[in-house]
Amino acid sequence: MNHIDIIKELNNTKDEYLVIGVSSGPDSMALLHMLINNTNKLIVCAHINHNVRTNSDKEQKYLKQYCKDEHIIFESMKIDSYKETNFENEARKKRYDFYEKILKKYHSHTLLLAHHGDDLIETVLMKMIRGSNLEGYAGIKIYSKQKDYTIVRPLLYLTKKDIIVYNKEKNIKYYIDNTNEDTKYTRNRIRKNILPVLKEEDSLIHLKILKYSEELQSYYNYVEEVCQNKIKDNYQNNTINLNIFNSESLFIKKQIIFNLLSNLYDNRANIIKDRHIDSIIKLSNSNKPNAIINLKEDFIARKAYNYIYIEKNNHNCKDYKVEFKDYCKINDIIIKKVSKIDKNSNNVCLLNSNNIKLPLYLRNRKKGDIISLYNMNGTKKIKDVFIDAKIPLNKRDSYPILVDAEDNILWIPNIKKSKYNVKKSENYDIILNSYKESEEQNEEKSY
């Protein structure tokens, strides 16, 4: 199969329209010309005016007229400004958002892009330099399945030189982007300094790399299928179960984490570095019951005993103190005054108002907090109580503690009673019940 075979194969799709991304450069102009001459479908030319070069408007005007002369649909978008410091990332996002909008407009499921064999070699080398996963090292693919469409890159069989020759033979006008010569970009340095050396060794090196890429992709597809099944066992509700995860091989662990981070960062694989994956692996093997590592864009991976949670960083908890009357919910803990109750666990607090100073309050812990223990001589630090109860580190500073008006600690709901609690056989006039929000329905049925 070659590039023309791939284009002709698209005639068998059910779509009435094919969408092609065209910049007016030599690669996309060649692909557009090939598509015009080898398809029976209606063509939509999607052009993005990035508005960063003096010729941008001139190129857009030329391409619009070219499409009019060839009787194909022209759709364009001009980017007025850029907000992010990483221009390439933002431009790529805007470009694909536009492509997806055009695909939806014409009910098409095929997007053609003009990446060629030299682009493939450069991408593979860049991935090797920066680090990636199995799929990343394979570089770009001829067929890339997206959620609602497929990207097709027929020109991966050709080199840049092949494309320039084609344009000359067909008398196709195109524009050159001079930023492609700027060696401050890694890709351009590879193109200028490394690619010529590889081609001296083998003029068909791009086809060897394409075969390497397809072989690696087939291995990745198998591993991905295995990993998706493993993820169901290892990861639910943004939580990694270490009891299962730590029994997996290191290779599977890394693939699972890469998948999780890819979903977290909306498949922006360039954000994910080897060090992030290695840090989470190290966290999973840590002997510390509670630990946190920082990830990109203010996400964290937080270990709490046998689980790792991947979530937004909540930073510091704000102090609070609220008067308790009949009902209060703090985080996922509900504290409720009831008229009677049968059980007498740590979820229940029985108080005699003559022994304490009203009103009651719920507050978060303070440094040095100590509780006088129920039915025991002595005291215990609240910090140690939380450790014994395996309360995750990130929840300890906001966990509700019941105190009276003199700030005596009366009860840590669900966890520990104080000496101020009385026995069921003694006199009490305050009955409190605590439970997690998820248990509310069952609790209401119990009294």
N, C-alpha and C positions, 0 to 999 in steps of 0.2 A: 504493500500500500504506500502511496505517496501523498503529497499535499493536495493534488487535484482530486484524487480518489476520495479523500476525506470530505472535500467540499461537495462533490457529486453525491456522496452518501447522504448528505443532509436533505436531498430532494425526497427522500423516503419518509421524512418526518411528517407528522400531522399538522404542524404549524403552517399557517399561511404566510407568516413573516419571519425573516431572519434579521436579527439585529447585529450590526458590526460596529465596533468602536474604531473611529478613525481620527487621527491627529493631524493629518496632512503631511506626515513624514513619509520617508521612502517605504517603510515596512507596511504601514496600514494602507497606503495608497496602492501598493502592489496587491495586497490581499483583497481590497475592494475591487480592483480590476479583475482579479481571478474569479471572485464571487459573481460579478456581473456576467461573466462569460461562461459560467458553469453551473448556474442554478436556474430552476424554473419557479423559485419562490419570489415573493415581493421582498425587497431589501430596504431596511431602515438604517441609514447612516447616522450614528450617534456621535456627536462631536462636542468636546469640552474645551472651551476657550479658557485656559488657565490664567490668562491676563497677566503674565509675568515677563513677556518679551515684547519688543516693539512691533514685531510682525504678527502678533496674535490675531488682531482684528483682520489684517490682510489675508491671513491663512484661512480664517473662518469664511470670509467673503468668497475666496477662491473655491473652497470646498463646497459651499452652498451652490455656486454656479455650476460646478462639475456635476453635482447630483441632479440639478435641474436639466442639464444637457443629457444625462444618462437616464432620465425619467425614473429616478429613485427618490425615496422619501428622505428628507434631511431634518434632523432634530438636533438642536444645539443648546448649550447652557454656558453662560459666562460667569465665572467666579469673580465677584467684586473685591473680596478681601479674604485674608487668612488670619485666623485667630491664634492658632497653635504655633509653638516655636519650631516644631518638627514639620516643616513644609511638606515633605514627601508623604508622611503619614496622613496629614489632613487632606492633601490633594488626592491621594488614593481613595480615601473614604468618600469624599465628595464625588469622585469619578464613578465609583461603583454604586453609590446611591442613585446617581443619575441613570446609569445603565439599567438598574432594577426598575426605576420608574418607567423608562421607555419600554422595557420588556412587558411590564404589566399593561401599559397603554395599548400595546398591539397584541396582547395575549400570546406572546412568544415565549418559548422555553429554551432558546438557543442564542448565545452571545458569542460572536467570533472576535478573537483578539489576535494581533499580529506579532506575538512573541516568536522569535526564530531560534535556530540552533545555537547561535552565539549567545543569545540571552540565557539559554538553558545552561551552557557551560559557566557563564558568569554567576548565575544564581547558585549552582552547585558549589562553586568555589567560595562564594560569600557565606553560604551555610557552613561550610567546613571551617572557615576562619572564625565565624561568630559563635558556632555551636548551634545544634538543633536537635530534633528527634529524627526517627527513622524516615518519616514522611518528608520532613524538611530537607534532609540530605538528598532525597530523590529529585529535588528541584521542581520545576513547573511541568505540568502534564499536558498531553494532547487533549484529553477529556477531563475536566474538573467538575464533578457533581456538586452543585450548590443546593440550597433548600428547595428552590422553585424553578431552577433552570440549570443548564449545563454550559460551561465555558468550553469552547472548541478553539484549539490553536493549531491550524494546519501547517503553519510555516516552520514548525520545529524540525522539519526534515531539511530545511534550507539554511544556508549561512547568510550573513549580511551581504557578502560579495555576490551570492546567487541572486539576491533581491535587487541589488543595484544593476546587475546585468539585465535582469528581467525588465526593470523600469526603462532602461535605455533602449532595449529591443522594441518595447511597446510604446515608446515615446510618452511615458507618463511623467507629468510634472509633479514635483514634490518639494517640500521645504525642509531645511536642516535645522535642528535644534542645537544651537551652539553650546548649550549647557552640558551636552553629552561629552564635551571635550574637557570639562572642568575636573581636574584631578583631585580636587578636595573630596570628591565622592569615591568611596571604595570601589563601586562597580566600574567607574570610569578608569581607575588605576589598573584594575584587572584587565579591562578591555584593551588598554594601551600597552601594558607592560608584560602581561602573562599570556593572553590569548594568542598573540603572534608566535610566541615560542612553541606553544602546543600545536599550532597549525603547521609549523615547520616540521615537527615530528610526524604529523599525520594530517593531511588535508581534510580527511573525513572524520576527524576527532569528534565532531558534533554528533555524528551517527553512533559512535561508540558510547558517548555520554548518554545519548537517548536510550540506547539499549540498557546501559547501567541504570538509568533512571526508571525505566519500565520494570526491570527486574527487582529493584529495590521497592518499587511501589507495590508489586505483587506480594512481596514479603510483608510489607506494611499492612496491606488489606487483610491478610490472615491474622496478623497480630492484633489489628484493630477489632476484628470480630471477637477474638478471645477476650480482649480488654473490656469491650462493652458488656460482656457477660460478667466479667469480674467486678466491674464498677457497680453493678446492681447489688452485689454481695458486700462490697467494701464501703460504699458511699451512698448515704441517703440524707436528705434535708441538710445539705452543706456540711455533713459530718462524716469523717473517716473513722471507721471502726477498727481500732488498732489490733484487737484480738484476731481479726481476720487478715487485715492488711499486712501485719508483720510476719505472717506465714507464707506470703507470696515471694517469688524470686525477685531479685533486685531489678531485673529487666522489666518485669510486669509492673512493679511498683512505679518505676519511672514513667512508663507509658500511661498508667492510671493517672498520675499527677499531671502529666502533660495534658491529658484529656480534660481534667477538671479545670486547670488553669485556662485552657483554650476556651472553654465555655464561660468561665468567669470574665475573660477579657474579650468576649465576642469574636473569637477566632482570630484575634490580632496576634499571630504567632511571634511577631518580631518583638513583642513586649516580654515574652517568656524566655528567660536565660537558663543555662545549665545550673547556675548557682542557686536559682530559686528552687528548682527541683531537688538539688542536692541538700539544700537547707531543710526542706520539708522531710526528706528521708532521714536526715540527722535528727530532726525533731521527733520523728516517730520512734527512733531508737534511744532517745534520751531517758535517763533514769529519773529525771525530775518529773514529779507528778503534774506540775503546772509550768508552762513556758510559752513564750510568744516570740514569733519572728515577723518582721515586716516584709510585705510584698509591695509590688508596684501599685500606684494610684490609691494609696491609703487603705489597702486591704492587709489583713494579717492572717497568719496561720497560728491558731492557738491550741496548745495541748492542754487538756484537762483529764488527767488520769488515763483512761483507756480510749480516749477519743481526741481527734483533731478537728477543730472547727475552722473553716475558711470563711471570713466575714469582713465587713467594714470595721475599721478601728473606731471604737466609741470614745477613745481617749479617756479623760478622767471623769469619774462619776461625781456629780454635784451632791453636796450634802443636803439632806432633807429632814424635816421633823413635822409630822402631821398629827393633829389630834384625832384619836380614835373614839368613835361613838358606837355605831352598830355594824358597820361594814367598811372594808377597805381592800383595794387590790393594788399591790405593788409588784411590778414586773409580772411574774406569772403566779404569785402567791396571793391567795385570798384569805383574809381574816374576817371572821363573822361572829357576831354575838348571837347565841342561841338560848332557847329556854330550857332545853334538856338535851342530854346526850348519853348514850349507853357506854361508849368506849372511854378509855382513859390513857391514851397513848401520848406521844410527844406532839400529836396534832391537836391536843385538847389542853386548855389552860383553865384551871378552877381557882378563883380568887375571892378572898374575903375583903370587902372594901374598907373594913375597919383596920386592916393590917397594912394598907398602902395609902398613898396620897393621890387622890383623883384631881384632874382628869388623867386618862391614859393617853399615851402618845406612841406612834410608830416612827422610828428613825433608823438611819443607817449607822453602821458601827463607827466608833471613834478609836483613835490610836490608844492602846492601853486598856480597852474595855475588858472587864472581868465579870463573870457570872458566879453567884453563890449557888452551888448545885443543890437540886432537889433531893431530899432523903440521903444526903451525904454531907460529911464535914469537909470544909475547904472550898476553894474557888478554882476557876479555870479561865484562862484567857480565851476570849471570843475567837481570836485567831486560831487557837488550837482546836476549838470546838468545830470550826469550819473545816479544818484539815482532816479531823477524824471523820466528819460527815461527808468528806470528799465533795465539798462544794467547789465548783470551778473558780479559779482565781478571779476571773473577770466578773463574777457575780457576788463576790464577798463584800465589796465596798457598797453595794446597793441593796444587800439582803435586809429585809425588815426585822427590827428588834423592838419588842414591846417594853416600854418603860413607864414609870409613873411620873407624877409631877415633880418629884425630887430626883429624877433620872436614875432611879434604881432599876436595874435590868430584871424584868419579871419573867420573860419568856423569849426564846428564839423559835418562832413558829416552825413546826414540822421537825425540829431538831433537838432542842434541849429545854427542860423546865428549870426554874430557879427555886430557891428555898421559899419564895412567896407563894408558890402553888400549894394548895391544900388537898388532902385526900378526899375521896368521894364520901367517906364516912363522917367527915368534919363539916363545919358550917362554911358555906360559900354563897355568894349572891351574884357572881359574875361567871358566866360560862362562855368561853371562846373556842371556836373551832377553826382550824387552818387546813388548807389543802391547795393543791395546784389547780390552776384554771382548767386544765384538761380533765380534771376529776370532778368538776363542779356538779355535773348531772348526777353522778353516783352519790355524792355527798348529800344532795338535796333529798334523795330517796331514803337516806338512812335515818332521818329524824323528822 
